[in-house]
């Protein structure tokens, strides 16, 4: 009944007994995204009293009355209520967003949980939302990728394996449900393709990994490919591409552009969310304003017309990933934090 009134579903009776499930009490409890009806956030104060706990944010759900990304809405700054889009993921049936906001913020406020975020952008939003009242500890721990699975390789061999033409300029976008995901900016990408000059467009093949359905009227040859999760298969697509495009309207710290950079592929990303912390514009990739199809088209034209620029950005992007965004580096950061927390609770 409460869900029908717009309240989020926090009723998961096993949450208070979470620490009793393993044969011995854990040294540290690490939580990730808590939306989905499998965790009662109201149990946070008791859980964190017993065991040091880290909660990694992957989106803004914890900060808002229901949505994973508020886009341009500023309601989260004032406690939500009068929500302009109840259908935005994670959807609710009616506007109980102010009540949802209070439940989540009260649970965090009454707990000893530490907050991690993959980007300074997301951690700053958490601070601005009031989630850090009481001098709560927070750290930025960037997402990392497996540098063994995602590494440079032969573009020719990758195209041959995937059945892609050797003589076309291949542009790649990739996301699960890329066509229908409201945050991924696929419409911006399609509109930008239609703005490319005819002589350039005639030599382009756009590949969308995670796309099903009829091809859009993109102004270039378009190929949709079912989504795959096996790292070697995904890496093959990155290596086959001349440019990887990530046109998101909202993103915290996505793995896809990091994976592409790790394969030595030049990337072109929007400036949404934490993306400017991944790509330094003009150095390790190119950037355009989120939702700006004209800006994306201009950047595509510059990249497709300059092989030396693509090579330079690809090499610089690869070096940046190896220096900052490897899975080993991410794991080491968390393990060091775990040791600090465990010692504190002894």
N, C-alpha and C positions, 0 to 999 in steps of 0.2 A: 504493500500500500504506500509506503514512504517513497519507493522508487517511482510510482505512478505520479507522485506529487513533485517530482524533480529532485529528490534527494539521491545522492550517489550511494551505491551499495557497498557499505562498509561491513556488513554482517557476515563475517567469516569466523565461525566459532573455534576453529583450530588454532587461530593466531596466538592466543595467550599461552598455549602449550608448545609453541614452536621450539623453545630451548630444551624441552624434554624429549624431543624426537631422537637426537643422536645418543649413542651409548654413554658419552661423557659430555659435560657442558662445553660449549665452544669457547675458545679464547676471544674471538671477535665475531660479531654478527654483521654481515654486509648485505644491505638491501639495495634493490634497484627499483625500476618503475613499479609503483604500487597500485596503479589503476588496472582494472580487469576483474574485480570481484574475488580475488584470492587472498586478500590481506585486510585485516581490520586495523586501520591506522590508529584507532583509539587505544590500541595495546602498546603503542610506542613508549609511553612513560615507564610502564612496568618492565618491558623488555630491556630498555636501555639502563634501567636501574641495576639489572642483574649482570649485563654483559656489555662491554664497549661496542658501540654500534656506529657504522658508517652507512649513510644513505646517499647513493649516487643518483643525481638527477640526470635524466636523459631528455626531458622536455619540461614544460612549465606547468604540468597538471597540478603538482603539489602547491603551486603558488596561486592557483585560480579557483573559481567556483565550479569548473568542470572541464575546461578545454586544455588540450595538450600544447596548442600554440595560439595565443590571442591575436596574432597578426597585428593589425593597427589598433585594436581595442585597448584602452587604458584602464578598464574596470578593475583589473587586479591591483592597481595602485590604491584603490579606495575600498577594497573589500568585496568587489563584485556586486551583483544585484542589477536588475534591469538589463539583463544580458541581451545583446543584439543578435546573437546567433546560437540558439540552443542546440542546433543540429551539428555544430562543429564538433569534431572528434575531441574528447569523449562526450557523445551526446547525452542530454538529459531531456525528460519529457515536459517538464514545466520549470519555471524560473524559481528554483530554490538555491540559486548560485551563492547568495550571500550566506545562507546557512551552511552550505558545503564548505565555503571558504573558512568560516569560523571553526568548523570541526577540524579541518586539516591544520590550521594554524594553531589552534589550541593544543592539539596532540603533539605537534612539534615543539611548541613553546614549553609544555610541561615535561618534555623529555630531555635526555642528555645526548641526543643523536648528533653526530658530526655530519656535515653536509659536504659532499664532493660534487664537482661538476666538470665536464670535459672542457668547458670554455669559460674564460673570464666573463664573457657576455652573459652566460646563463647564471653564473654565480652572482653577478651584479644584480640581475633581476631578482634573485632570491633575497638579496640584501635589501633591495628597494621595496620588496613586498612586505617586509617586516618579519620575515622568517628567521632573521638573525638577532632578534631581540634577546638581550641578556648575554651579549658577547659570545655567541655560539661560534665554534671553530668551523671554518670552511676552507677547502683547498681546491685548486684547479689541478685535475689530473687528466691530461689530454688522452683521447682515445688513440690506441696504437694498432698497427696492422702487422701481420706475420710477414716479415721481410724476406722469408724464404719462399713462401707461396706467391707473394706479389713481388716480382722482380723483373728486370728488363729481359726481353727475348726477341726473337726474330719476327718482325712484322710480316714478312713474306710467308714464313711458315705458319704463322697464326691465321693469316687470311686463307691460305690454302686449306687448313684444317677446318675452318668455319664456312668455307664455300663463299668467301667474299672476294670481289674482283680485285686484282692486283693494281689496276690503273685508275682507281677512283679515290677521291679524297673522302675518307670515312669519318663521319662525325658520330660519336657515341653518347647516348644518354642511358642511364640505368637506374631503376628503382622498382621495387615490388609494386605492381599496380600503377605504373608511372602515368598512365593516361588519366586515371580517375582520382589519384591522390591530390587533394586540394592544396597541399603544401609544396609540391614538387615543381610547379611552374611549367608544366609540359606545354600549355597553351602559348606561353611566352616563347618557348623554343620553336614551336610550329610557326608562329607569326614571324619570328626572326628569319627562319628559312625562306619564307615567302618574300622577304625583303632583299635577299641576295641578288646581285646583278645576274642577268641571264647567262652570260658567258661563264661565270663562276659556278652558278647553280647546276649547269648541265654536267659538270664533272663531279658532283657531290652525291654521296650515298649516306643517308641518315639511318643509323641503326638504333633502335630503341629496345634495350634489354629489359624485359618486364612488361611488354606491350602485347595485348591481344585485341583482336577486332580489325575492322577494315582500316587501311592506311588513311591518314588525314590528307587533306589537300595542302601539302606542304611546299609545293613549288620545286621540290627536288625528289629524286628517287628515294623511297622510304621502305624500310624493312623492319617489321616488328618481330621480336624473338621472345619466346616464353622465358620467364624468369628462372634462373638457375642459382643454386647456393654453393655448389662445390667450388672451392677457391681456385683450383687449377682451371676450371672451365671459365670462371669469371675473368681470371687473369688473361686468358686467351683473347677475350674481347678487348680488354684494355690495350694489349700489345698490338692488336690489329688496327686500332684507331689512330688517325692522325691527330685528332683533338677529342678530349673528353669534355663534355658540357654538363654542368650542374646548375640548372636555372632556378633553384629553389626560391620560394617565397618565404619560407620559414625553415630553419634548421639549427640545431644546437651545436653539433660538431660531427658531421656525417663522415662515414668511413669511405664512401665511394670515391670522392676526389683524392683522398689519401692513398687508397689502393691504386688508382690510376697513376698518381705521381710516383709511387713505388715501382711501377712498371716502366717508368721513364716516359710516359705519355704526357704531353703538355695539356694543362687543364684551363678551362674557362668557366668561372663560377660567378654566381651572383654575390652581392655583399650582404646577404641575409644572415642574421644571427651570428653564430661563431665562425662563419666561413672566412672573414678577414684574418682570423687567427691561424688559419691553415695556409692561406695563400697570401703572399705579399705581392700586390699588384705590380706587374711589370718586371718582377724578379723571379718568382717561382710559379708564375701563372698570370693570367689576365682576369680582371674582375669588371663587372658591369652592375648598374643599379638593379636591384631585384624588381622584376615585372616590366623592365624597360626593353621591349623587343627591338627597338631601333638601336639601342646601345649594344645589345647582344649581337645584332646583325653586323654592326660596324666592327666589333671585336673579332667576329668570325671572318670577316673579309680581310682584316689585317693578318690574322693567323694563317689563313689558307693561302694568302699571297706571299708569304715570307717563310721559306723553309728554314732559314738560319735562325729566325726568331723561335720557331717551334723547337728546333734542336736545343737552343739555349735555355728555353723555359723548361723543357723536359729534363735536361741535365740538372738544372738548379732545383727543380721540384723533387727529383730523386734524392739529391743531397739533403734537402730540408727534411724529408721523411726519415732518412737514415739518422739524422742528427736529433730529431725531436719526437717522431711519431711512430716508433716501433712498439710492437707488443711487449718486448722485453723491458723497454723503458717504462711502459705503463704498469706492468706487473711489479717491477722493482719499487716504483713509487708507492703502490698500495702496500706491499710487504713491509716497507720501512715504517709506514704509518701504523700498520697492524702491531708491529713490535712496540712502538711508542705507546699505543693504547693499552695493550696487554700489560705492559709494565706499570702503567698508571693505575690499573685496577687491582694489582697484586697487593 
